[in-house]
Amino acid sequence: MDENTLKSVSQVESGLTSLTGVSSARSNEVVDKNEFITLLVTQLQNQDPLNPMANEEFAVQLAQFTQVEQLIGINEKLESEQAGADFSSMASYLGQEVILNSNVVDVENGEGGQVSFDLKEDATEVTLQLVDSAGIVREEVNLGEMEAGKHSAQLADLTTNSGEFSVQVEAVSTIGTPFQAAANVSGVVSGYVPGPEPVLLVGDREIGTSEIQEVRVPGVA
């Protein structure tokens, strides 16, 4: 057998030798049993007919293939169990109201979703302000008189058609003193998307659980 053929066989054998440890470095989608079989067949086709692979060596290669296939099966089982755990965890949020650690709303076609805030005292007037990235108040939503406590409000029928805005709350106390309250995006979880990085669906927004600041029963302040 010429030098090029020997080099080809050496490369194939090198690939087969390293394949047993490849499952820890590459995904199952990249290296699978079909690729392993292809490498093994290629090695057999290119072996030196005057010096064929010994039976013992062939048995070792088959044993390596079996080990790789078993590892693939174990990984698939672990991934399935992990997906099931995510499924159960994400499902527990369905129908619950979540308060996010963000005050930025995405307004589209005059709709900005829901925001929540906590008034430290009774107010004769409460106003939600939509502030753009330059710090300019683009629109105000007057909510009127409100008692102290936790509240939620819908940003609907806005004259501002689209864009991202920070929401801030301006209020006036019963003795005429102005004060502010922190606003947070909120909404009821309507669904979720499972996977390696599962997300919850709140309106048209996809959120991760790390974005949740508080969970409430809808309608209960």
N, C-alpha and C positions, 0 to 999 in steps of 0.2 A: 504493500500500500504506500502511495507517495506521501511526501511531506505535508501537502495541503490537506489530504484526507485525514492523516494523523492529527493535524491541528484541529480539524472540525470535530473529530471524535473527542479530543481532549476538552474542547469547549462544551460539548454536550454533557460529558461526564461531570465537568465542573458545575454546570447548571443543576444536574441531578443531585450532586452532593450537597449543594447549598439549599436545595428546595425544602428539605425537612425542617429547616429553621425559618423559612420565609413567612410563615403564617403570623409571626409576631411583628413583622415589619411591613407586610403588604396586606391589603384587604382581600376577602374571599372573592370579590368581584374581579380582582386582577389575577390571582393565582388560584386555580381550581383543579379538580381531579382530571378534567379533560386536558389541561395544559401539561399536567404531570405525565399522563399516558402518552401525549405527543412526544415529549422529550424522551421517554423510555423507548418508544418505537423507533425514533430517530437514531438513538444510540445503537439499537439492535441492527438497523439497516446499514449503519456505517462501521460496524465492527470489522476487524481484520478476520477474514475467513480462515486464515492460517493460525490465528490465535483468538478463537471466539471466547465470549464471556463464559466464565465457569458457572456451573449450576448454583454453587453457593452464592456467588456474587449476584446472580439474577434473583435468587430468593431474597437477598438483602434488599434489592431494589423494590421488589413487590411488598416487602414488609414496610419499607419507608412510605410507599404509596398508601398502604392501609393506615399508617399513623397519621399522614396528612389528612386523609378523608375523615378519620375520627375527630381530628382537631377542628375541621370545618364544621362537622356536626355539632360539636360542643359549643363552638362560637355562635352558630345559628340558634341553638337552644337558649344560650345566655341572652342573645339579642331579643329573642321572643319574650323571655321572662321580663326583661327590662322594659320592653314596649308595653307589656301587660301592666307593669307597675305604674308607668306614666299614664296609661289609660284610666286606671282607678283614681289616681291623684288628680288628674285634670277634670274628670267627671264630677268630682266633689264641688267644683266651683260653679257648675251649671245652675242658673237661676239665682245666683247670689250677686249682690251689688258690690263692686270692688272700687276702692278709692286708690288712684295711682299716685306715684311720687312725682307727678309732673303737672304743671299748670298750662301747658301748651296744647291748644286745640287746633285741629285742622278743619277749617271752614270750607265747605263745598256746596255750591248752589244755595247759599244762605243758611245752611245747617251746620252747627258746630258741636253737636252732641250734648253731653251733660257734664256739669261741673258741680262740685260740692264744696261747702265752706262752713266754718264754725264761728258764729257771732258770740263774742265774749259778753255782750250786753244787749238789751233791747235797743232797737233802732227805729227811728221814725222814717228813715229813708235808706234803702240799700240799692247800690248801683254796681252792675258788673261792667268792667271796661275791657275792651279788646285792644291790646297794645301790640304794635308791629315791632320788627327787629330794630328800628331806629328809635324806639321809645315813644312813638307818637300814638296817642289814643285814636283809634280808627272808628270805634263805635261804642255806644253805651246802651246798656239794657237796664231799665229802671224796674226794680222788683217791689218798690213801695215799702210799706211798714212791715217789720219782721221782729219776732221775739228772739231772745238769746237762745243759742243752741245750734245744733247741726241742721243744715239745710242743703237741698239739691235743687238745681234749676236747669232747664233746657235752653240751649242756645238755638232758637228756631226763628224763622222768618227774618233773618238778618239782612240788612241792606248791603253788608259786605259780602260779596259773592264767594270769594275764594281766597285761600292763603293760610299761613300758620300765624297764630297770634297767642301771646301770653294773656292770661286772664287775671285780673286783679279786682278785689272787692273794696269799694269805698262805701262807708256808712256814716250816718249821723246819729248820735245817741239821743236819748229823750231830753237831755239837758242842752242839746245843741252842739255837742263836741264831736268833731269828725274823728273817725278811727278806721283802720283797715283790718281786713281778715284775709288769711291765706286761702287761695282757691286751688282746687285739685281736680283734674279730669276724673270722671267717674262714669259708671254705667253698669248694666246688668249683663252678666256673662251668658251669651246665647249659644255658644258652641266652642269647640276646640279642635286643633289640628295636631294629632299625635305624630311622633317621629323622634329623631335624635335630639332635636331642639323644639319640643312641643310649644304651642302658643294657644292662648285663649282668644276668643272672638268677643269683642265688646263693641257692638255696633259694626261699623266698617273698619274697626281698628284691630290689629293683631298685637297682643301683648304677651310678654313673658311673666312668669310668676314673680321674678325679681323686681318687677315694676310695681307690684301691689303693696300699698302702704297699710290698707285696712280692708276688712271684709265685713259687710253688713247684710242683714236680712232686708230685702227690698221693702221700702215703706216704713222702716223702723229707724228712727233717728238715734 
